[in-house]
């Protein structure tokens, strides 16, 4: 039942062409996905990866990546919003590429396929590569399944969650930046009722949210109320987060926002594109989610209103002080299909590509682009002037989906803080600060066969119950009844298996 979590600057365009974005990103992103002419001396590699920007990386960068690694990449770029369904369809139809990216939040969905021998165990090969053998054992262990390593990891900070708020609206209404849950509520209310954009109309909504209880507002708000991160470990017993008083407090807070019409009424069905469009177009003033969205968000907001400003917050004090939910240190895994990769020699050649992506020249190309075009070097550090910032986001950022060890790799150049956009400096500062207030999931590294097989189905019971409570369709008694249904359909067995795995791990440590 675990509900897992996911990367950097994401771009969207207007609501009226949202559907076209989803369709075109798949078709344009797959322009070389099916037909690749093998070139002598190059290793052809087919991949399926998520796309977090409107367009794939530039052809120039892809050509240089191929040249530097000796590969001929055949990448199918799939828009992130529909990536899970596309990935699962490829899994079910056994039409996987040689390399498939699996988001950390979707890992449980493929574990049984891994156990059925659909993917290579890459653990025995890692020590033969100069860069792969330096990968973090701690992070690899977080990805381990039944004692084996099946994937190369894409890193991310343990938490980038926070709040983006229209700073110019705060100033117009003489409000201070919120530091507590009550102050956040007051800002959301004022942004709805008090004409924050000054157009003489009540046509704004305080908070904009989307149909995602994890990466949307709910889970981050629940952190502020002190809700456990998926599970509470108490005296050797695991209690699901939705069975805690803090989770109920969060639902009551969201229910209040909803019933008072100070957040969007369509949040259970709204997409992230809609959510971003409402902020960018000046129709909403509070966005709870990944702080890494802020630079692109601000850039697009200023295209609509040059006076728009954002302020960021990561510390909202609740009944238990400060806290923010965290994920493991990887955002996803590259898995290697046994059907598409026929031999060990082919596997080794593909692993060699990933090993080369950690080399200094390749890693910095993938992270920063080309010096003089996408960034400048100052005292050996990377600076991205404002006139290069937009081009870097558009052309280079999609390559993050192909990187491994993209944070801890010692070959990566350090950013020059003075050369960064102020909004990016603030994002980095708050993401680093989050590490001091993390709420960890105590089940990371523990396995439950029932959860792997039925966790998604069971999670939907409580997801639906949460929405129905917030919308006023069920009361507290009805919500508790749903918890009992969850337990009876497999939740109790998941708890038992997690406790057994936990006790086994403690015994092994001794």
GISULDA-V50955 format. One record per residue. N is the residue number from 1. PHI is phi in degrees with one decimal (* if undefined). PSI is psi in whole degrees, 0 to 359 (NA if undefined). OMEGA is omega in whole degrees, 0 to 359 (none if undefined). Layout:
BEGIN
((N PHI PSI OMEGA) (N PHI PSI OMEGA))
END
This chain:
BEGIN
((1 * 353 181) (2 -52.6 138 178) (3 -112.8 110 191) (4 -96.1 182 202) (5 -124.9 167 170) (6 -108.5 NA none) (7 * 256 195) (8 -117.6 188 189) (9 -26.9 111 184) (10 -108.5 137 183) (11 -112.9 141 177) (12 -135.9 163 173) (13 -124.4 187 195) (14 -59.5 155 182) (15 -56.7 322 186) (16 -65.6 343 178) (17 -119.2 22 179) (18 -56.2 314 182) (19 -61.6 322 180) (20 -66.6 325 178) (21 -59.7 314 182) (22 -63.8 319 181) (23 -72.7 315 184) (24 -70.6 327 181) (25 -64.0 327 178) (26 -73.2 315 183) (27 -70.6 316 180) (28 -69.5 323 180) (29 -69.7 344 182) (30 -107.9 22 187) (31 -61.4 336 178) (32 -120.6 22 191) (33 -78.5 336 187) (34 -111.3 337 184) (35 -125.3 111 179) (36 -131.0 128 177) (37 -92.4 117 181) (38 -63.0 134 177) (39 -106.4 142 182) (40 -55.2 133 176) (41 83.4 352 180) (42 -102.6 149 179) (43 -95.8 111 177) (44 -72.0 130 181) (45 -135.3 123 176) (46 -98.5 139 183) (47 -139.3 155 170) (48 -127.4 119 184) (49 -139.4 158 178) (50 -78.1 150 177) (51 -114.6 123 184) (52 -102.9 357 177) (53 -117.0 168 180) (54 -63.9 330 184) (55 -129.0 155 174) (56 -66.8 173 177) (57 -63.1 162 183) (58 -65.1 151 178) (59 -60.1 326 179) (60 -59.8 314 180) (61 -67.8 321 179) (62 -64.5 320 177) (63 -62.8 317 181) (64 -68.3 324 177) (65 -62.2 316 177) (66 -60.0 315 182) (67 -64.1 318 184) (68 -73.2 337 183) (69 -108.7 353 182) (70 70.3 30 182) (71 -116.6 160 170) (72 -121.9 91 187) (73 -77.0 136 178) (74 -122.2 89 190) (75 -102.4 126 172) (76 -97.7 107 181) (77 -90.1 124 181) (78 -119.6 130 180) (79 -53.8 136 187) (80 -56.4 322 184) (81 -60.8 332 181) (82 -115.4 13 187) (83 -65.8 315 184) (84 -57.7 313 181) (85 -64.9 320 179) (86 -66.1 318 179) (87 -64.4 315 180) (88 -66.3 325 177) (89 -64.3 318 177) (90 -64.3 324 179) (91 -67.1 314 183) (92 -69.4 328 180) (93 -93.9 2 179) (94 55.9 43 179) (95 -118.9 35 182) (96 -66.2 149 169) (97 -71.2 174 177) (98 -60.1 319 180) (99 -122.3 126 179) (100 -124.3 128 176) (101 -82.5 129 177) (102 -118.5 118 180) (103 -63.8 147 181) (104 -57.5 324 180) (105 -66.9 339 181) (106 -102.5 3 187) (107 -57.7 318 180) (108 -59.7 333 183) (109 -70.0 340 184) (110 -111.8 358 185) (111 -61.5 320 179) (112 -67.6 327 175) (113 -66.5 323 176) (114 -63.8 316 180) (115 -65.6 336 179) (116 -87.5 14 171) (117 73.0 34 178) (118 -85.9 344 185) (119 -127.8 153 180) (120 -73.1 139 167) (121 -82.2 111 186) (122 -94.5 355 182) (123 -51.8 314 183) (124 -65.3 347 186) (125 -100.4 342 191) (126 -61.8 322 184) (127 -69.6 352 181) (128 -88.9 0 182) (129 -119.1 133 187) (130 -60.8 327 180) (131 -93.2 319 182) (132 -62.9 330 181) (133 -72.0 349 178) (134 -94.3 359 180) (135 -59.0 147 183) (136 -63.0 121 177) (137 -65.4 325 179) (138 -61.1 316 180) (139 -71.5 319 176) (140 -58.3 320 180) (141 -64.1 328 177) (142 -65.8 334 181) (143 -91.4 352 189) (144 -60.2 141 174) (145 -129.7 120 180) (146 52.5 40 175) (147 80.1 10 183) (148 -127.9 155 177) (149 -103.5 122 181) (150 -112.3 349 187) (151 -138.9 154 169) (152 -94.4 136 191) (153 -99.2 146 169) (154 -100.2 125 188) (155 -86.9 161 168) (156 -157.7 158 176) (157 -60.9 155 182) (158 -63.9 337 175) (159 -159.2 127 173) (160 -114.2 19 187) (161 -79.5 146 178) (162 179.9 200 186) (163 -130.0 135 171) (164 -105.7 131 185) (165 -132.4 139 176) (166 -66.6 106 182) (167 -67.6 321 180) (168 -65.4 330 176) (169 -70.8 319 176) (170 -56.3 314 183) (171 -66.4 321 181) (172 -64.6 326 182) (173 -96.9 6 180) (174 56.1 43 178) (175 -106.2 149 175) (176 -93.0 161 178) (177 -64.9 133 185) (178 -69.4 141 177) (179 -124.7 353 178) (180 -130.9 167 178) (181 -62.6 319 180) (182 -63.1 318 179) (183 -66.3 324 177) (184 -63.3 317 177) (185 -59.2 316 181) (186 -62.7 322 178) (187 -66.4 314 180) (188 -60.2 318 179) (189 -64.6 313 182) (190 -65.0 323 179) (191 -66.5 342 177) (192 -91.8 318 193) (193 -98.7 338 193) (194 -108.5 26 175) (195 51.9 61 185) (196 -66.1 336 180) (197 -90.0 356 174) (198 70.3 25 181) (199 -96.2 5 178) (200 78.5 8 181) (201 -124.8 152 175) (202 -96.2 77 187) (203 -127.4 26 177) (204 -121.8 160 176) (205 -122.6 141 186) (206 -62.8 303 181) (207 -119.6 138 176) (208 -111.4 131 182) (209 -133.8 174 183) (210 -136.3 179 186) (211 -81.6 63 182) (212 -154.5 108 181) (213 -77.3 352 180) (214 -100.8 295 183) (215 -86.8 352 171) (216 -79.7 209 187) (217 -78.7 328 196) (218 -59.7 309 187) (219 -67.8 324 178) (220 -69.3 317 175) (221 -59.9 323 180) (222 -64.4 329 175) (223 -60.8 320 181) (224 -66.3 332 176) (225 -83.5 355 178) (226 89.1 19 179) (227 -67.5 139 175) (228 -60.6 158 180) (229 -87.8 91 182) (230 74.5 312 183) (231 -139.7 147 170) (232 -107.4 126 176) (233 -99.1 114 183) (234 -132.7 111 179) (235 60.7 35 180) (236 82.8 2 180) (237 -109.6 138 179) (238 -97.5 130 178) (239 -120.0 125 180) (240 -65.0 148 184) (241 -57.0 323 184) (242 -71.4 353 177) (243 -98.3 12 182) (244 -103.8 154 178) (245 -61.1 327 182) (246 -65.6 325 177) (247 -65.1 317 178) (248 -63.0 321 177) (249 -60.6 320 179) (250 -65.4 316 178) (251 -60.0 320 180) (252 -64.9 323 178) (253 -64.8 312 179) (254 -64.2 322 179) (255 -62.5 323 178) (256 -65.7 314 178) (257 -59.6 317 182) (258 -66.9 311 184) (259 -68.0 334 179) (260 -90.5 3 178) (261 59.8 34 179) (262 -107.7 10 166) (263 -134.7 168 183) (264 -68.1 133 183) (265 -71.6 339 184) (266 -95.0 17 186) (267 -58.3 330 180) (268 -66.2 344 181) (269 -123.0 355 183) (270 -72.8 140 178) (271 -86.3 170 177) (272 -66.4 326 177) (273 -59.7 318 178) (274 -64.7 316 180) (275 -58.4 313 181) (276 -67.4 320 180) (277 -59.5 320 180) (278 -63.9 323 176) (279 -71.1 312 184) (280 -62.2 321 183) (281 -81.6 357 178) (282 81.7 25 179) (283 -98.0 350 180) (284 -144.1 157 187) (285 -123.7 350 180) (286 -130.9 129 181) (287 -130.6 118 179) (288 -103.5 124 182) (289 171.6 215 182) (290 -79.6 126 179) (291 -64.4 338 180) (292 -67.4 347 175) (293 -75.3 345 191) (294 -63.4 313 182) (295 -57.7 313 179) (296 -66.8 321 179) (297 -59.2 313 182) (298 -64.3 319 179) (299 -58.3 315 182) (300 -74.1 327 177) (301 -62.1 319 182) (302 -69.3 337 175) (303 -69.4 334 178) (304 -90.2 318 182) (305 -142.4 108 185) (306 -61.1 340 182) (307 -91.4 359 181) (308 -66.4 139 178) (309 -138.6 151 176) (310 -118.2 144 165) (311 -120.1 149 184) (312 -115.5 148 178) (313 -139.4 139 175) (314 -126.0 345 181) (315 -112.7 102 174) (316 -115.3 115 186) (317 -76.2 131 177) (318 -120.3 194 183) (319 -59.0 333 182) (320 -109.4 15 181) (321 96.6 226 183) (322 -110.1 145 176) (323 -169.0 154 175) (324 -150.0 138 183) (325 -69.5 150 182) (326 -126.4 164 173) (327 -120.5 172 171) (328 -59.0 172 188) (329 -80.2 11 177) (330 -125.8 143 179) (331 -95.4 345 179) (332 -177.1 173 183) (333 -130.1 144 169) (334 -93.4 116 179) (335 -104.1 154 190) (336 -121.4 111 187) (337 -70.9 130 177) (338 -72.7 330 179) (339 -70.5 319 183) (340 -83.5 336 178) (341 -111.2 102 192) (342 -75.6 324 189) (343 -128.5 164 175) (344 -62.4 325 180) (345 -63.2 319 178) (346 -65.4 318 179) (347 -61.3 314 181) (348 -61.2 322 179) (349 -65.1 322 179) (350 -70.9 319 176) (351 -62.0 326 178) (352 -63.2 324 176) (353 -59.8 310 181) (354 -63.6 324 177) (355 -60.2 317 181) (356 -68.5 333 179) (357 -66.8 346 177) (358 -90.7 354 175) (359 -62.8 155 186) (360 -58.0 311 185) (361 -67.4 325 182) (362 -78.0 314 182) (363 -59.8 318 181) (364 -73.8 330 173) (365 -62.9 316 183) (366 -71.4 328 183) (367 -88.8 322 187) (368 -117.2 340 183) (369 92.6 214 184) (370 -103.1 131 178) (371 -61.2 137 181) (372 90.2 339 178) (373 -109.9 315 182) (374 -109.9 342 180) (375 -159.9 168 174) (376 -122.5 154 174) (377 -99.1 128 176) (378 -128.8 113 182) (379 55.0 39 177) (380 77.8 7 179) (381 -117.9 157 184) (382 -85.9 127 174) (383 -122.9 137 180) (384 -117.3 96 179) (385 -62.6 158 182) (386 -55.5 326 182) (387 -73.5 348 178) (388 -104.9 347 190) (389 -60.7 313 183) (390 -65.8 318 180) (391 -64.8 321 179) (392 -62.7 315 180) (393 -62.3 319 184) (394 -73.3 317 189) (395 -95.7 328 190) (396 -100.7 319 188) (397 -55.0 325 178) (398 -58.8 335 181) (399 -67.2 344 177) (400 -57.5 331 180) (401 -68.1 348 180) (402 -105.5 359 187) (403 -90.6 149 168) (404 -119.3 156 180) (405 46.9 45 188) (406 -77.2 358 176) (407 -115.0 313 187) (408 -88.1 351 181) (409 -59.2 117 182) (410 -67.6 347 180) (411 -81.8 353 182) (412 -81.4 132 178) (413 -65.4 147 179) (414 -83.6 146 177) (415 -75.9 147 174) (416 -90.7 108 186) (417 -57.7 324 182) (418 -69.9 339 181) (419 -94.0 6 182) (420 -96.9 156 172) (421 -60.1 142 180) (422 -54.5 321 181) (423 -65.2 324 179) (424 -71.1 322 176) (425 -59.7 318 180) (426 -67.8 320 176) (427 -57.1 310 181) (428 -61.4 322 180) (429 -65.4 315 183) (430 -72.1 323 177) (431 -62.8 319 177) (432 -65.3 320 180) (433 -65.6 328 179) (434 -55.7 330 184) (435 -64.6 344 179) (436 -90.5 355 182) (437 -131.3 28 186) (438 -69.2 142 169) (439 -108.0 112 187) (440 -88.4 152 172) (441 -86.8 115 184) (442 -72.0 353 182) (443 -95.8 0 179) (444 -59.4 128 181) (445 91.1 350 177) (446 -97.4 150 184) (447 -122.5 141 174) (448 -133.3 117 181) (449 -62.7 323 178) (450 -64.8 319 178) (451 -64.6 318 179) (452 -61.8 322 184) (453 -83.5 324 189) (454 -129.5 7 185) (455 -59.1 318 181) (456 -64.5 317 178) (457 -62.2 317 180) (458 -69.2 322 179) (459 -60.4 326 181) (460 -64.3 332 178) (461 -60.8 312 183) (462 -79.5 332 174) (463 -63.0 312 179) (464 -63.2 320 180) (465 -64.0 321 180) (466 -64.2 312 178) (467 -59.8 315 183) (468 -64.3 327 177) (469 -69.2 313 180) (470 -60.8 321 181) (471 -78.9 355 178) (472 82.4 15 181) (473 -83.3 336 174) (474 -134.8 158 177) (475 -104.1 191 182) (476 -59.9 321 179) (477 -64.3 317 179) (478 -63.3 322 179) (479 -66.5 316 179) (480 -64.6 328 175) (481 -63.7 323 178) (482 -66.1 326 176) (483 -62.6 319 179) (484 -65.8 322 176) (485 -62.3 316 177) (486 -57.3 315 180) (487 -62.3 313 185) (488 -67.2 332 182) (489 -88.9 2 178) (490 143.2 347 181) (491 -61.8 319 179) (492 -62.2 321 179) (493 -67.3 322 177) (494 -61.3 315 179) (495 -58.6 315 180) (496 -60.7 314 182) (497 -67.6 322 177) (498 -65.9 320 179) (499 -66.1 321 177) (500 -64.9 318 179) (501 -65.1 321 179) (502 -64.9 313 180) (503 -63.7 323 179) (504 -65.1 319 180) (505 -66.8 322 179) (506 -67.4 322 178) (507 -65.6 321 179) (508 -64.3 323 179) (509 -64.7 319 179) (510 -65.4 NA none))
END
